[in-house]
Amino acid sequence: MSPRLIGLVALLLSSSACTEYEFVPEKDVEGAEGDDWNPFPDTGDTSAPPGDDCGPLETDGYAASQDDDCANEVETGTFDPELKWTKNTWASSSSAIQCMSAPIVVNVDDDNGDGVIDENDTPDVALVTYDEYSYSSGGVIRVVSGADGSEVLNITSAAVQGTGGLAAADIDGDGFIEFVSLTPNSAKAFEHDGTLKWTSASLSSHIYGISDVPSITDLDGDGDPEIIAGRAILNANGNVVGVGSYGKGGVSSNVGTAGVAADIDGDGDLEVVVGNALYRKDGSTIWYNGQNDGYPAVADFDGDGKGEIVVSGDGRLRLQDDDGTVIWSEGIPGAGSAYYGGPPTIADFDGDGDPEIGVAAGSRYSVFEGDGSILWQQTTTDASSGNTGSSVFDFEGDGVAEVVYADETTLWVFNGQDGSVKLASNDHNSGTWLEYPVVADVDADGHAEIVVTHNAQNGSLTGVSVFGDLNDSWMPGRRVWNQHAYSITHVEEYGSVPSVVTSNWPDYNNFRSGDITAPDGTTAPDLTLAQGDICEIDCDEGVLLVSFHVGNEGAVNSELEATVEIYAETGGSTVLLETVIIDPSIPMAEFMDGIEVELSADYVTGADSLYFEISTLDPECDDTNNTLTWSGPFCD
């Protein structure tokens, strides 16, 4: 709502002379009804105004100037990381301070109390902590503010896997997220306030039992999300609706399962993806390829519009086609007999336009090309498990991605092109299992941060830390990273699950990665107004006919949803006459054909001026040129 309209509403509520203000019903120019309503008349044949004496109003569009400030140069950031905060003590269950699972970022509470969770609320960091003696089943779910680590919620009775992961999304449509986590043999869901929502039936043969991570998505587009736990599929009420017959999305010789979802076969529904099989929602098998199970990730590697599946485990990395055919299989550097390779990350690491695969093992982090060759590798230290994950983001906005990875002793950031070290912070230690650092705008400052968890194996640090940029110059990140199997298109900014989950690869083609699309330098369109024509002949019949033009002086075409409000102003008194919904498609540097509007002569007769104002739902380049004042007198 425009500031002027807000003020008018306030005046209406406070004035005793309410009858002076009349709100005329809105007219939608894209489908308005009425015998005389024609907002976009043909250039040579305008609609006739009331009566036969008014000639056609001037309606032709024309070129507009372009604001050079709307075509800014790309401003890249610096890379000067600093530790912003660490949270390692809690008021309740104070011994449960270890964390060996990936954190997530979601909006949990309504910080400003306005009844909705939106951009005015601060994101939160959620994690599972455990006492060092109860890592298998004594997990406590913690939620802290992304701004400073202050405590938001502690679910001390959660009793989930201490080293297992969290997934969070609005699974019941109430406008608030729910948490899902796994016990050694079941799944549990908790409301955003920590109340237990449900506990599933036994899943003991379908998950590993330690370090399992669930994922949430809407498999069939019915508006009710499903939960994937290993090879089991649960509905939003916790009922098991399907169980696969083969893989679980993990490695039998190492801990944890991490099944994912994607529309692999292009039929419009998502499938459950494990290392060696593809399942429908009911658990029935679409294909099984006879390979060993493993940790999966998905992207389009051959440009055919369908997803291919990357699988890591047992010291090898392979790429499978959408029908399960193995395209190639290669050994993972640093993955000896005991170090197996963690869940893959997919992104365009080197900026060549094609996706690459990042995978960690016992003594190396390696990036593979789409053909199985190695782009680069870096020495790391993870002899304790060799199955950690990683994330990718372009912090500086220079078109070069960075890899964020944490091993036993170091938080690393590698240059995506060549693996050169950009950060090697010793503000981290872990025994490592399936966890990895995530990247999101956790404090709503418009810049991404790194979130990493710790446990006291291989050092003394515990809890969770957030790293940001000393100069506050890192690129904007999403306010959400809601699960281990993170994919940009699978979750909305504030935790809702799209009922139609689009494939990630047409726009991003990545997995466990943020948006690394390089900024294009443009900001936004710039809508403005210009005076058209006027016909006063039918004023005595109560009608003033005017036209006005909407133009775009920005550097990009506009698709903004916008309205134009028209007021009559007389001696400080303001009357809203019309609200016109305008066509959102306005090319840059162009004023569109005039929009004709019939105004009530009762309010414009004697008015000092007509006042027009554009209101947009999304930001534009310049909102200081959104008004037009047309001086009277009218209908004299």
Secondary structure as the mmCIF struct_conf table of DSSP 4:
data_model
#
loop_
_struct_conf.conf_type_id
_struct_conf.id
_struct_conf.beg_label_comp_id
_struct_conf.beg_label_asym_id
_struct_conf.beg_label_seq_id
_struct_conf.end_label_comp_id
_struct_conf.end_label_asym_id
_struct_conf.end_label_seq_id
HELX_RH_AL_P HELX_RH_AL_P1 PRO A 3 SER A 14
BEND BEND1 SER A 16 SER A 16
HELX_RH_3T_P HELX_RH_3T_P1 CYS A 18 GLU A 20
HELX_LH_PP_P HELX_LH_PP_P1 VAL A 24 GLU A 26
STRN STRN1 LYS A 27 ASP A 28
TURN_TY1_P TURN_TY1_P1 VAL A 29 GLY A 31
BEND BEND2 GLY A 34 GLY A 34
TURN_TY1_P TURN_TY1_P2 ASP A 35 ASP A 36
BEND BEND3 PRO A 39 PHE A 40
STRN STRN2 ASP A 42 ASP A 42
TURN_TY1_P TURN_TY1_P3 THR A 43 GLY A 44
STRN STRN3 ASP A 45 ASP A 45
HELX_LH_PP_P HELX_LH_PP_P2 THR A 46 PRO A 49
BEND BEND4 PRO A 50 ASP A 53
HELX_LH_PP_P HELX_LH_PP_P3 CYS A 54 GLU A 58
STRN STRN4 TYR A 62 ALA A 63
HELX_RH_3T_P HELX_RH_3T_P2 ASP A 68 CYS A 70
BEND BEND5 ALA A 71 ALA A 71
HELX_LH_PP_P HELX_LH_PP_P4 ASN A 72 VAL A 74
STRN STRN5 PRO A 81 LYS A 87
BEND BEND6 ALA A 91 SER A 93
TURN_TY1_P TURN_TY1_P4 SER A 94 SER A 95
STRN STRN6 GLN A 98 GLN A 98
BEND BEND7 SER A 101 SER A 101
STRN STRN7 ILE A 104 VAL A 106
BEND BEND8 ASP A 109 ASP A 109
TURN_TY1_P TURN_TY1_P5 ASP A 111 ASN A 112
BEND BEND9 ASP A 114 VAL A 116
BEND BEND10 ASP A 118 ASP A 118
TURN_TY1_P TURN_TY1_P6 GLU A 119 ASN A 120
BEND BEND11 ASP A 121 ASP A 121
STRN STRN8 ASP A 124 THR A 129
STRN STRN9 TYR A 130 TYR A 130
TURN_TY1_P TURN_TY1_P7 GLU A 132 TYR A 133
TURN_TY1_P TURN_TY1_P8 TYR A 135 SER A 137
STRN STRN10 GLY A 139 SER A 145
TURN_TY1_P TURN_TY1_P9 GLY A 146 ASP A 148
STRN STRN11 GLU A 151 VAL A 160
TURN_TY1_P TURN_TY1_P10 GLY A 162 THR A 163
STRN STRN12 ALA A 167 ALA A 169
STRN STRN13 ASP A 170 ASP A 170
BEND BEND12 ILE A 171 PHE A 176
STRN STRN14 GLU A 178 LEU A 182
BEND BEND13 PRO A 184 ASN A 185
STRN STRN15 ALA A 187 PHE A 190
TURN_TY1_P TURN_TY1_P11 HIS A 192 ASP A 193
BEND BEND14 GLY A 194 GLY A 194
STRN STRN16 LEU A 196 THR A 199
BEND BEND15 ALA A 201 ALA A 201
TURN_TY1_P TURN_TY1_P12 SER A 204 HIS A 206
BEND BEND16 ILE A 207 ILE A 207
BEND BEND17 GLY A 209 SER A 211
STRN STRN17 SER A 215 THR A 217
BEND BEND18 LEU A 219 GLY A 223
STRN STRN18 GLU A 226 ALA A 229
TURN_TY1_P TURN_TY1_P13 GLY A 230 ARG A 231
STRN STRN19 ALA A 232 LEU A 234
TURN_TY1_P TURN_TY1_P14 ALA A 236 ASN A 237
BEND BEND19 GLY A 238 GLY A 238
STRN STRN20 VAL A 240 VAL A 243
BEND BEND20 SER A 245 TYR A 246
BEND BEND21 GLY A 249 GLY A 249
STRN STRN21 GLY A 250 GLY A 250
TURN_TY1_P TURN_TY1_P15 SER A 252 SER A 253
BEND BEND22 ASN A 254 VAL A 255
STRN STRN22 THR A 257 THR A 257
STRN STRN23 VAL A 260 ALA A 262
BEND BEND23 ASP A 265 ASP A 269
STRN STRN24 GLU A 271 VAL A 273
BEND BEND24 GLY A 275 ASN A 276
STRN STRN25 ALA A 277 TYR A 279
TURN_TY1_P TURN_TY1_P16 LYS A 281 ASP A 282
BEND BEND25 GLY A 283 GLY A 283
STRN STRN26 THR A 285 TYR A 288
BEND BEND26 GLY A 290 GLY A 290
HELX_LH_PP_P HELX_LH_PP_P5 GLN A 291 ASP A 293
STRN STRN27 TYR A 295 ALA A 299
BEND BEND27 PHE A 301 LYS A 306
STRN STRN28 GLU A 308 GLY A 313
TURN_TY1_P TURN_TY1_P17 ASP A 314 GLY A 315
STRN STRN29 ARG A 316 GLN A 320
TURN_TY1_P TURN_TY1_P18 ASP A 322 ASP A 323
BEND BEND28 GLY A 324 GLY A 324
STRN STRN30 VAL A 326 GLY A 331
HELX_LH_PP_P HELX_LH_PP_P6 ILE A 332 ILE A 332
TURN_TY1_P TURN_TY1_P19 PRO A 333 GLY A 334
TURN_TY1_P TURN_TY1_P20 SER A 337 ALA A 338
STRN STRN31 THR A 345 ALA A 347
BEND BEND29 PHE A 349 ASP A 354
STRN STRN32 GLU A 356 ALA A 360
BEND BEND30 GLY A 362 SER A 363
STRN STRN33 ARG A 364 PHE A 368
TURN_TY1_P TURN_TY1_P21 GLY A 370 ASP A 371
BEND BEND31 GLY A 372 GLY A 372
STRN STRN34 ILE A 374 THR A 379
TURN_TY1_P TURN_TY1_P22 ALA A 383 SER A 385
BEND BEND32 GLY A 386 GLY A 386
STRN STRN35 SER A 391 PHE A 393
BEND BEND33 PHE A 395 GLY A 399
STRN STRN36 GLU A 402 ALA A 406
BEND BEND34 GLU A 408 THR A 409
STRN STRN37 LEU A 411 ASN A 415
TURN_TY1_P TURN_TY1_P23 GLY A 416 ASP A 418
STRN STRN38 VAL A 421 SER A 425
BEND BEND35 ASP A 427 ASP A 427
BEND BEND36 TRP A 433 LEU A 434
STRN STRN39 VAL A 438 ALA A 440
TURN_TY1_P TURN_TY1_P24 VAL A 442 ASP A 443
BEND BEND37 ALA A 444 HIS A 447
STRN STRN40 GLU A 449 HIS A 454
BEND BEND38 ALA A 456 ALA A 456
TURN_TY1_P TURN_TY1_P25 GLN A 457 ASN A 458
BEND BEND39 GLY A 459 SER A 460
STRN STRN41 GLY A 463 ASP A 469
TURN_TY1_P TURN_TY1_P26 LEU A 470 ASN A 471
BEND BEND40 ASP A 472 ASP A 472
BEND BEND41 TRP A 474 TRP A 474
HELX_LH_PP_P HELX_LH_PP_P7 MET A 475 PRO A 476
BEND BEND42 ARG A 479 ARG A 479
STRN STRN42 TRP A 481 TRP A 481
BEND BEND43 GLN A 483 GLN A 483
TURN_TY1_P TURN_TY1_P27 HIS A 484 ALA A 485
HELX_RH_3T_P HELX_RH_3T_P3 ILE A 488 HIS A 490
BEND BEND44 VAL A 491 VAL A 491
TURN_TY1_P TURN_TY1_P28 GLU A 493 TYR A 494
BEND BEND45 GLY A 495 GLY A 495
STRN STRN43 SER A 496 SER A 496
HELX_LH_PP_P HELX_LH_PP_P8 VAL A 497 PRO A 498
BEND BEND46 SER A 499 VAL A 500
BEND BEND47 ASN A 504 ASN A 504
TURN_TY1_P TURN_TY1_P29 TRP A 505 TYR A 508
STRN STRN44 PHE A 511 PHE A 511
BEND BEND48 ARG A 512 ARG A 512
STRN STRN45 SER A 513 SER A 513
HELX_LH_PP_P HELX_LH_PP_P9 THR A 517 PRO A 519
BEND BEND49 GLY A 521 GLY A 521
STRN STRN46 LEU A 527 CYS A 535
HELX_RH_3T_P HELX_RH_3T_P4 ILE A 537 GLU A 541
TURN_TY1_P TURN_TY1_P30 GLY A 542 GLY A 542
STRN STRN47 VAL A 543 ASN A 552
BEND BEND50 GLY A 554 VAL A 556
STRN STRN48 SER A 558 SER A 558
STRN STRN49 ALA A 562 THR A 570
TURN_TY1_P TURN_TY1_P31 GLY A 571 GLY A 572
STRN STRN50 SER A 573 ILE A 581
HELX_LH_PP_P HELX_LH_PP_P10 ILE A 582 ASP A 583
BEND BEND51 PRO A 584 PRO A 584
STRN STRN51 ILE A 586 ILE A 586
TURN_TY1_P TURN_TY1_P32 MET A 588 ALA A 589
STRN STRN52 GLU A 590 PHE A 591
HELX_LH_PP_P HELX_LH_PP_P11 MET A 592 GLY A 594
STRN STRN53 ILE A 595 SER A 600
HELX_RH_AL_P HELX_RH_AL_P2 ALA A 601 VAL A 604
TURN_TY1_P TURN_TY1_P33 THR A 605 GLY A 606
BEND BEND52 ASP A 608 ASP A 608
STRN STRN54 SER A 609 THR A 616
BEND BEND53 LEU A 617 ASP A 618
BEND BEND54 CYS A 621 CYS A 621
BEND BEND55 ASP A 623 ASN A 625
STRN STRN55 THR A 627 SER A 631
#
